[in-house]
Amino acid sequence: MQFQFESLSDFLSMGNYGFYVWLSYAVSIIAMGGLIWFSRREEKQIMQQVKKELAREAQLNKK
């Protein structure tokens, strides 16, 4: 098996393009993390709203 890079520092520098490569990974991970966080927060808010509406409908149907 032959490796592309001679050492870990060669791997991290990626032929002097390491900054751009690792920056793109970081931006992608942050964007995906933000999307997951926002989606979960939105889902929680929607579920709370649905519970409130169901409770209100139950109160109105009792009368």
C-alpha positions as CSV (number, residue, x, y, z in Angstrom):
1,M,0.0,0.0,0.0
2,Q,1.4,3.4,-1.0
3,F,0.4,6.6,0.7
4,Q,0.0,9.9,-1.0
5,F,1.8,11.9,1.7
6,E,5.2,11.3,3.3
7,S,4.2,12.6,6.8
8,L,1.3,14.0,8.8
9,S,2.5,17.6,8.2
10,D,2.5,16.9,4.4
11,F,-1.1,15.6,4.7
12,L,-2.2,18.6,6.7
13,S,-0.6,21.1,4.3
14,M,-2.1,19.3,1.3
15,G,0.5,20.6,-1.1
16,N,0.1,24.2,0.2
17,Y,-3.6,24.1,-0.3
18,G,-4.3,22.8,3.3
19,F,-5.7,26.1,4.5
20,Y,-8.4,26.1,1.8
21,V,-9.1,22.4,2.1
22,W,-9.5,22.4,5.9
23,L,-11.4,25.7,5.8
24,S,-13.9,24.2,3.5
25,Y,-14.3,21.2,5.8
26,A,-14.8,23.5,8.8
27,V,-17.4,25.7,7.0
28,S,-19.3,22.6,5.8
29,I,-19.4,21.1,9.3
30,I,-20.4,24.4,10.9
31,A,-23.2,24.9,8.3
32,M,-24.5,21.3,8.7
33,G,-24.4,21.7,12.5
34,G,-26.3,25.0,12.3
35,L,-28.9,23.4,10.0
36,I,-29.4,20.5,12.5
37,W,-29.6,22.9,15.4
38,F,-32.1,25.2,13.7
39,S,-34.2,22.2,12.5
40,R,-34.4,20.7,16.0
41,R,-35.3,24.1,17.5
42,E,-38.0,24.7,14.9
43,E,-39.4,21.2,15.4
44,K,-39.6,21.8,19.2
45,Q,-41.4,25.1,18.7
46,I,-43.9,23.6,16.2
47,M,-44.6,20.7,18.6
48,Q,-45.3,23.1,21.5
49,Q,-47.6,25.1,19.2
50,V,-49.5,21.9,18.2
51,K,-49.9,20.8,21.9
52,K,-51.3,24.3,22.8
53,E,-53.8,24.1,19.9
54,L,-54.8,20.6,20.8
55,A,-55.3,21.6,24.4
56,R,-57.4,24.6,23.3
57,E,-59.5,22.4,21.1
58,A,-60.1,20.0,23.9
59,Q,-61.2,22.8,26.2
60,L,-63.6,24.1,23.5
61,N,-65.0,20.6,22.9
62,K,-65.8,20.1,26.6
63,K,-68.1,23.1,26.7
